[in-house]
Amino acid sequence: MTGPTDLDRLPRERLLQLLTDLAKRWLAHDGLWFQAVEGAHGMDEAIALDAQAWEKFTVVEAERIKRFLGLPERGGLDALEQALRFRLYAFINEQEVERPDDRTLLFTMKACRVQEARKRKGLPDFPCKAVGLVEYAGFARTIDPRIETAVVACPPDEHPATHWCAWRFTLAE
């Protein structure tokens, strides 16, 4: 059995596997929590409570990433781009970042474990837009309060087959 003090003996490949597994565990807990609330109170209440939880969690995650990477307080879109690569999602979902100009960052979730699991089960897309707006805007503002967030596409809205959701981050003056 590997304990916390044995991590320094694990090879890099095993550490990366552990990181991915930890992210999957976190996502499994998030999903199970949501399903429990949905089962007890319905989808609308589950989404409302999920948004409340994400409003706080996204700030915690952004602050910890910011501290870990040593990002400046007003690091702009460069800091956001770096931080997005260290979110728990980044280790288990396929993401893409584009910079069409120096004031805009486009973030695309090309593969999403949650949505793809629902698809395999024959379920409709999870309507994550309302929670996503809270999550991504809060994350970006924590990285730099000048960053404004807009949804490009996110379920329940239509989205192209190439991705599940997309977000536009703009650096305000």
C-alpha positions in Angstrom: 0.0 0.0 0.0 1.3 3.4 -0.9 0.8 6.1 1.7 1.3 9.8 1.4 4.9 9.5 2.4 5.6 7.1 -0.4 4.6 9.5 -3.2 8.2 10.5 -3.7 9.1 6.9 -4.7 6.5 6.7 -7.4 7.7 7.1 -11.0 6.4 10.1 -12.9 4.0 7.9 -15.0 2.4 6.5 -11.9 2.0 10.0 -10.4 0.3 11.2 -13.5 -2.0 8.2 -13.4 -2.8 9.0 -9.8 -3.6 12.6 -10.7 -6.0 11.5 -13.4 -7.6 9.0 -11.0 -8.0 11.6 -8.3 -9.7 13.9 -10.8 -12.1 11.1 -11.8 -12.9 10.4 -8.1 -13.7 14.0 -7.6 -16.0 14.1 -10.7 -17.7 10.8 -9.5 -18.4 12.4 -6.2 -19.8 15.5 -7.8 -22.1 13.4 -10.0 -23.3 11.2 -7.2 -24.0 14.2 -5.1 -26.0 15.8 -7.9 -28.0 12.6 -8.6 -28.9 12.3 -4.9 -30.2 15.9 -4.8 -32.0 15.4 -8.1 -33.6 12.2 -6.8 -34.8 13.9 -3.6 -35.8 17.3 -4.9 -35.9 17.3 -8.7 -33.7 18.6 -11.5 -34.5 22.3 -11.0 -33.6 22.3 -7.3 -30.5 20.1 -8.0 -29.2 22.7 -10.5 -29.9 25.6 -8.2 -28.0 23.9 -5.3 -25.2 22.8 -7.7 -24.8 26.4 -8.8 -24.5 27.5 -5.1 -21.8 24.9 -4.6 -19.9 25.8 -7.7 -20.1 29.5 -6.9 -17.8 28.7 -3.9 -15.8 25.8 -5.2 -14.7 27.6 -8.4 -13.2 30.4 -6.3 -11.4 27.9 -4.1 -10.1 26.0 -7.1 -8.9 29.2 -8.8 -7.3 30.6 -5.7 -5.4 27.3 -5.1 -4.2 27.1 -8.7 -3.2 30.7 -8.7 -1.2 30.2 -5.6 0.3 26.9 -6.9 1.4 28.5 -10.2 2.5 31.8 -8.6 0.2 33.8 -10.9 0.0 37.5 -10.4 -3.2 39.2 -9.1 -4.0 40.8 -12.5 -2.4 38.3 -14.8 -5.0 38.7 -17.6 -5.8 36.1 -20.2 -2.3 34.6 -20.0 -2.8 33.7 -16.4 -6.3 32.4 -17.1 -5.0 30.2 -19.9 -2.4 28.7 -17.6 -4.9 28.2 -14.8 -7.4 26.5 -17.0 -4.8 23.8 -17.7 -4.6 23.0 -14.0 -8.4 22.6 -13.2 -9.5 19.2 -12.2 -11.4 18.9 -15.5 -8.2 19.4 -17.5 -6.8 16.1 -16.4 -9.9 14.1 -17.6 -11.6 16.1 -20.4 -10.2 17.2 -23.7 -10.0 21.0 -23.9 -8.8 23.5 -26.4 -7.8 27.2 -26.0 -7.6 29.7 -28.9 -6.5 33.3 -28.7 -8.1 35.1 -31.7 -6.7 38.4 -30.5 -4.8 39.8 -27.4 -8.1 40.6 -25.5 -10.0 37.3 -26.2 -9.6 33.7 -25.1 -11.9 31.0 -26.5 -12.1 27.9 -24.3 -13.7 24.8 -25.8 -14.6 21.5 -24.0 -14.2 19.0 -26.9 -14.7 15.9 -24.8 -16.6 15.9 -21.5 -16.8 12.8 -19.3 -20.2 13.8 -17.9 -21.9 14.4 -21.3 -20.3 11.4 -22.9 -21.5 9.1 -20.1 -25.0 10.4 -20.6 -24.8 9.9 -24.3 -23.6 6.2 -23.8 -26.7 5.7 -21.6 -29.0 7.2 -24.2 -29.8 10.2 -22.0 -30.2 13.8 -23.3 -27.4 16.3 -22.8 -27.0 17.5 -19.2 -28.3 21.1 -19.1 -25.1 22.5 -17.5 -25.3 26.1 -18.9 -26.7 27.7 -15.8 -24.1 26.2 -13.6 -21.4 26.7 -16.2 -22.0 30.5 -16.2 -21.5 30.6 -12.4 -18.5 28.3 -12.6 -16.5 29.8 -15.5 -17.3 33.4 -14.7 -16.3 32.9 -11.0 -13.1 31.1 -12.0 -12.1 33.8 -14.4 -12.9 36.7 -12.1 -10.8 35.0 -9.3 -7.8 34.8 -11.7 -8.3 38.4 -12.8 -11.4 40.5 -11.9 -11.1 42.3 -15.3 -12.0 39.2 -17.2 -15.6 39.0 -18.5 -17.2 35.6 -19.4 -19.7 34.8 -22.1 -21.2 31.4 -23.2 -20.7 30.6 -26.8 -22.5 27.2 -26.7 -23.5 25.0 -23.8 -26.3 22.5 -23.2 -29.3 22.7 -23.1 -28.5 25.0 -26.1 -27.5 23.5 -29.4 -23.8 22.9 -29.9 -21.8 21.5 -32.8 -20.8 17.9 -32.8 -17.1 19.0 -32.4 -17.6 20.1 -28.8 -19.9 20.2 -25.8 -19.5 23.7 -24.6 -17.4 26.8 -25.4 -16.8 30.0 -23.5 -15.4 33.4 -24.4 -13.3 35.3 -22.0 -12.6 39.0 -22.7 -10.2 41.2 -20.8 -12.0 44.4 -20.0 -10.1 47.7 -19.8 
